[in-house]
Amino acid sequence: MADAERNLNRPNIQEILEPLAAKVHEAWVHQRKAEGWTWGKVHNGDLKQHPCLVDYEQLPESEKEVDRRTARISIQGLIDSGFELLPPKRKQADEAQHFAPILQRLGSTAAISLAELRDLWSQCKSSPFRCPGEVHLRLGERMLKQGEAILAYDVLSKGLSALEQGEGADESYGLVRLRVNQLLALALAQSGASERSKGILLKLCEQGFATPETLGLLGRVYKDLAGKAASPAGRSQCLEQSFQSYSAGFEKADSAA
């Protein structure tokens, strides 16, 4: 019991106790309202009224302590099961430190064999931390350069999924997300899935990301589609769209220079 109390009195545990207690109360309120309960000055079971159907901050201290007790039991259960509870800032620091060697290796100018790339990807998948989007980006880029389009697609699609869950909203996050989408389209194009690749690139253009790189890839995809066209008219249309995409990309590159 003494050890359990010491665990719960640690600063990082105390930091999450109050937010968790508030969540306990929020869940209770949600359940009561779903059952038809409303707020009332006094507890009345017949009328389904309860004075605690308010925000956590409005509760009297005695009622807050009830929710804290439930929160403590939940936290202790996690600790007893072997989980480690980390405050967000420390977790982010641990994630950065964990993936730093992988990012350093992928960012180097030295050649990396396909076997090593596979090993790095395996490390990411087995990591207790969420793999950052930048790791997916650099891994996918390296794999594409080695002609491993299918493996690159697996890496990049999982990276895009992680990014869509939200790693942030700053400029660097947006650039990584854009580049992952572009490389995902390239991986699909190299795998022969030209229509899916075109869909990603057209969506990027609709979202305002018609960059020279996006338009250049789109030109390549339309050229691939021209080779698959079932009729001369379809081939001519795809080649025209390819030319227009390449031209627009060159114009944007020249204006940015």
C-alpha positions as CSV (number, residue, x, y, z in Angstrom):
1,M,0.0,0.0,0.0
2,A,2.8,2.4,0.9
3,D,4.5,1.7,-2.5
4,A,1.2,2.3,-4.3
5,E,0.8,5.7,-2.5
6,R,4.3,6.7,-3.4
7,N,3.6,5.8,-7.1
8,L,0.5,8.0,-7.1
9,N,2.3,10.9,-5.4
10,R,5.0,11.2,-8.1
11,P,4.9,14.6,-9.9
12,N,4.2,13.1,-13.3
13,I,1.2,11.2,-11.9
14,Q,-0.1,14.2,-10.1
15,E,0.1,16.1,-13.3
16,I,-2.5,13.9,-15.0
17,L,-4.7,13.2,-12.0
18,E,-7.0,16.2,-12.2
19,P,-7.5,16.0,-16.0
20,L,-8.3,12.3,-15.7
21,A,-10.8,13.1,-12.8
22,A,-12.5,15.6,-15.1
23,K,-12.8,13.0,-17.8
24,V,-14.3,10.5,-15.3
25,H,-16.9,13.1,-14.5
26,E,-17.5,13.9,-18.2
27,A,-18.2,10.2,-18.9
28,W,-20.6,10.1,-16.0
29,V,-22.5,13.2,-17.2
30,H,-22.7,11.8,-20.7
31,Q,-24.1,8.5,-19.4
32,R,-26.7,10.1,-17.2
33,K,-27.9,12.5,-20.0
34,A,-28.2,9.5,-22.3
35,E,-30.5,7.9,-19.7
36,G,-32.7,11.0,-19.6
37,W,-31.3,12.7,-16.5
38,T,-31.2,16.5,-16.2
39,W,-29.8,19.0,-13.8
40,G,-31.8,19.7,-10.6
41,K,-31.0,21.5,-7.3
42,V,-31.4,18.2,-5.4
43,H,-31.0,14.5,-6.3
44,N,-34.4,13.2,-7.3
45,G,-34.5,9.6,-8.8
46,D,-38.1,9.8,-9.8
47,L,-37.7,13.0,-11.8
48,K,-34.2,11.9,-12.9
49,Q,-32.6,15.1,-11.7
50,H,-29.1,15.5,-10.2
51,P,-27.2,18.6,-9.0
52,C,-23.9,17.2,-10.3
53,L,-24.9,17.4,-14.0
54,V,-22.6,20.3,-14.4
55,D,-19.0,20.9,-15.6
56,Y,-16.3,19.4,-13.4
57,E,-15.0,22.9,-12.4
58,Q,-18.5,23.6,-10.9
59,L,-18.6,20.6,-8.7
60,P,-18.1,21.0,-4.9
61,E,-14.8,19.7,-3.7
62,S,-16.3,16.7,-2.1
63,E,-17.7,15.5,-5.4
64,K,-14.4,16.2,-7.2
65,E,-12.7,13.9,-4.7
66,V,-15.1,11.1,-5.7
67,D,-13.9,11.5,-9.3
68,R,-10.2,11.8,-8.2
69,R,-10.6,8.5,-6.3
70,T,-11.8,6.7,-9.5
71,A,-8.9,8.3,-11.4
72,R,-6.4,7.1,-8.8
73,I,-7.8,3.5,-9.1
74,S,-7.5,3.7,-12.9
75,I,-3.9,5.0,-12.8
76,Q,-2.9,2.4,-10.2
77,G,-4.3,-0.3,-12.3
78,L,-2.2,0.8,-15.3
79,I,0.9,1.0,-13.1
80,D,0.3,-2.5,-11.6
81,S,-0.1,-3.8,-15.2
82,G,3.4,-2.6,-16.0
83,F,2.5,0.6,-18.0
84,E,4.6,3.7,-17.6
85,L,2.8,7.0,-17.7
86,L,4.7,9.9,-19.2
87,P,3.8,13.6,-19.4
88,P,3.4,14.8,-23.0
89,K,6.6,16.8,-23.1
90,R,8.8,14.0,-21.8
91,K,7.1,11.6,-24.2
92,Q,7.9,13.8,-27.2
93,A,11.5,14.2,-26.1
94,D,11.8,10.4,-25.7
95,E,10.3,10.0,-29.2
96,A,12.7,12.5,-30.7
97,Q,15.7,10.8,-29.0
98,H,14.5,7.3,-30.1
99,F,14.3,8.2,-33.8
100,A,17.3,10.5,-33.9
101,P,19.8,7.8,-35.0
102,I,17.5,6.6,-37.8
103,L,16.9,10.1,-39.1
104,Q,20.7,10.8,-39.0
105,R,21.4,7.6,-41.0
106,L,18.7,8.4,-43.5
107,G,19.8,12.0,-43.9
108,S,23.4,11.0,-44.6
109,T,24.9,11.1,-48.1
110,A,26.2,7.6,-47.7
111,A,24.6,4.7,-49.7
112,I,22.2,2.5,-47.8
113,S,21.5,-1.0,-48.9
114,L,18.0,-2.3,-49.4
115,A,18.6,-4.8,-46.5
116,E,19.5,-2.0,-44.2
117,L,16.4,0.0,-45.3
118,R,14.2,-3.0,-44.5
119,D,15.9,-3.3,-41.1
120,L,15.3,0.4,-40.4
121,W,11.6,0.0,-41.4
122,S,11.3,-3.0,-39.1
123,Q,12.7,-1.0,-36.2
124,C,10.1,1.7,-36.8
125,K,7.2,-0.8,-36.9
126,S,8.3,-2.5,-33.7
127,S,9.0,0.8,-31.9
128,P,6.9,1.6,-28.8
129,F,6.7,5.2,-30.1
130,R,4.8,6.5,-33.2
131,C,7.1,6.8,-36.1
132,P,7.4,10.4,-37.2
133,G,6.3,11.4,-40.7
134,E,9.8,12.5,-41.6
135,V,11.1,9.0,-41.1
136,H,8.5,7.6,-43.4
137,L,9.3,10.3,-45.9
138,R,13.1,9.6,-46.0
139,L,12.6,5.8,-46.0
140,G,10.1,5.9,-48.8
141,E,12.4,8.3,-50.8
142,R,15.4,5.9,-50.4
143,M,13.3,2.9,-51.4
144,L,12.0,4.5,-54.5
145,K,15.5,5.4,-55.6
146,Q,16.3,1.6,-55.4
147,G,13.2,0.7,-57.4
148,E,11.3,-0.8,-54.5
149,A,7.9,0.9,-55.3
150,I,5.7,-1.5,-53.5
151,L,7.7,-1.4,-50.3
152,A,7.9,2.4,-50.6
153,Y,4.1,2.5,-51.0
154,D,3.7,0.6,-47.7
155,V,6.0,2.9,-45.9
156,L,4.6,6.1,-47.3
157,S,0.9,5.1,-46.9
158,K,1.5,4.4,-43.2
159,G,3.3,7.7,-42.9
160,L,0.4,9.6,-44.5
161,S,-2.0,7.9,-42.1
162,A,0.2,9.0,-39.2
163,L,0.4,12.5,-40.5
164,E,-3.4,12.7,-40.9
165,Q,-3.8,11.9,-37.3
166,G,-2.0,15.1,-36.7
167,E,1.6,15.8,-35.7
168,G,1.2,19.5,-35.7
169,A,0.1,22.4,-37.9
170,D,3.4,24.3,-38.5
171,E,5.0,24.9,-41.9
172,S,7.4,21.9,-41.6
173,Y,4.5,19.5,-41.0
174,G,2.7,20.8,-44.1
175,L,5.8,20.4,-46.2
176,V,6.4,16.8,-45.0
177,R,2.8,15.9,-45.7
178,L,3.0,17.4,-49.2
179,R,6.2,15.5,-50.0
180,V,4.8,12.2,-48.6
181,N,1.7,12.6,-50.9
182,Q,3.9,13.3,-53.9
183,L,6.1,10.3,-53.3
184,L,3.1,8.1,-52.6
185,A,1.8,9.1,-56.1
186,L,5.2,8.3,-57.6
187,A,5.2,4.9,-55.9
188,L,1.8,4.1,-57.3
189,A,2.9,5.3,-60.8
190,Q,6.0,3.1,-60.7
191,S,3.8,0.2,-59.6
192,G,1.5,0.7,-62.6
193,A,-1.4,2.1,-60.6
194,S,-1.6,5.3,-62.8
195,E,-5.2,6.2,-62.1
196,R,-4.7,6.1,-58.3
197,S,-1.6,8.1,-58.7
198,K,-3.5,10.7,-60.8
199,G,-6.2,10.9,-58.2
200,I,-3.7,11.9,-55.5
201,L,-2.0,14.5,-57.6
202,L,-5.2,16.1,-58.8
203,K,-6.4,16.3,-55.2
204,L,-3.1,18.1,-54.3
205,C,-3.7,20.6,-57.1
206,E,-7.3,21.2,-55.9
207,Q,-5.9,21.8,-52.4
208,G,-3.6,24.5,-53.7
209,F,-0.4,22.4,-54.0
210,A,0.1,22.5,-57.7
211,T,3.8,22.9,-57.3
212,P,6.3,22.2,-60.1
213,E,7.0,18.8,-58.5
214,T,3.3,17.9,-58.3
215,L,2.7,19.1,-61.9
216,G,5.8,17.3,-63.2
217,L,4.6,14.0,-61.6
218,L,1.1,14.6,-63.1
219,G,2.7,15.0,-66.5
220,R,4.5,11.7,-66.1
221,V,1.3,10.0,-65.0
222,Y,-0.7,11.3,-68.0
223,K,2.1,10.1,-70.3
224,D,1.8,6.6,-68.7
225,L,-1.9,6.7,-69.2
226,A,-1.4,7.6,-72.9
227,G,0.5,4.4,-73.3
228,K,-2.4,2.4,-71.8
229,A,-5.2,4.2,-73.7
230,A,-7.6,2.0,-75.6
231,S,-8.1,4.3,-78.5
232,P,-6.1,6.9,-80.5
233,A,-8.4,9.7,-79.2
234,G,-7.8,8.6,-75.6
235,R,-4.1,8.5,-76.2
236,S,-4.1,12.0,-77.8
237,Q,-6.1,13.4,-74.9
238,C,-3.7,12.0,-72.3
239,L,-0.7,13.3,-74.2
240,E,-2.3,16.7,-74.4
241,Q,-2.9,16.7,-70.6
242,S,0.6,15.5,-70.1
243,F,2.0,18.4,-72.1
244,Q,-0.2,20.9,-70.3
245,S,0.9,19.6,-66.9
246,Y,4.6,19.7,-67.8
247,S,4.2,23.2,-69.2
248,A,2.4,24.5,-66.1
249,G,5.1,23.0,-64.0
250,F,7.9,24.6,-66.0
251,E,6.1,28.0,-65.8
252,K,5.8,27.8,-62.1
253,A,9.5,26.8,-61.7
254,D,10.6,29.7,-63.9
255,S,8.4,32.2,-62.0
256,A,9.8,31.0,-58.7
257,A,13.4,31.3,-59.9
